């Protein structure tokens, strides 16, 4: 469940695309763009469970 406000600064969360850099298990570095909730004050990023699972699959794929 996504909170209504940022856990760190209480800022407003905005749904938008953001880049994520992933260090894969084989040392390859990959940058992907995903949709996430981003705090409009401190820029903390909150991923949905589905996006988090996708990022895990990318990180641990060969």
C-alpha positions as CSV (number, residue, x, y, z in Angstrom):
1,X,0.0,0.0,0.0
2,X,1.3,3.4,-0.9
3,X,1.1,6.1,1.8
4,X,-0.6,9.4,1.1
5,X,2.5,11.4,2.0
6,X,6.3,10.9,2.3
7,X,7.4,9.0,5.3
8,X,10.5,11.2,5.7
9,X,9.3,14.8,5.1
10,X,5.5,14.5,4.9
11,X,5.6,15.9,1.3
12,X,3.1,15.1,-1.4
13,X,3.6,12.0,-3.5
14,X,3.3,12.4,-7.3
15,X,2.9,9.6,-9.7
16,X,5.5,9.9,-12.5
17,X,8.3,8.2,-14.4
18,X,11.7,8.0,-12.9
19,X,15.0,6.3,-13.8
20,X,16.4,3.5,-11.7
21,X,20.0,2.3,-11.9
22,X,20.3,-1.4,-11.2
23,X,23.5,-3.3,-10.5
24,X,22.9,-6.8,-11.8
25,X,24.2,-10.0,-10.2
26,X,26.7,-10.4,-13.1
27,X,28.1,-6.8,-12.4
28,X,26.3,-5.3,-15.5
29,X,24.7,-1.9,-14.7
30,X,21.3,-1.2,-16.3
31,X,19.2,1.9,-16.2
32,X,15.4,1.5,-16.6
33,X,12.5,4.0,-16.6
34,X,9.6,3.0,-14.3
35,X,6.5,4.7,-13.0
36,X,6.6,5.4,-9.2
37,X,5.3,7.7,-6.5
38,X,7.9,10.4,-6.0
39,X,7.9,13.0,-3.1
40,X,7.6,16.5,-4.6
41,X,9.8,17.8,-1.6
42,X,12.6,15.4,-0.9
43,X,12.4,13.2,-4.1
44,X,12.1,9.9,-2.1
45,X,10.8,7.2,-4.4
46,X,8.0,4.7,-3.6
47,X,7.5,1.7,-5.9
48,X,4.4,-0.3,-6.2
49,X,4.8,-4.0,-5.4
50,X,4.5,-4.9,-9.1
51,X,7.3,-2.5,-10.1
52,X,9.4,-3.7,-7.2
53,X,9.0,-7.3,-8.5
54,X,10.0,-6.3,-12.0
55,X,13.1,-4.5,-10.7
56,X,14.1,-7.7,-8.8
57,X,13.6,-9.8,-11.9
58,X,15.9,-7.5,-13.8
59,X,18.5,-7.4,-11.1
60,X,18.7,-11.2,-10.7
61,X,18.4,-12.2,-14.4
62,X,21.4,-13.4,-16.4
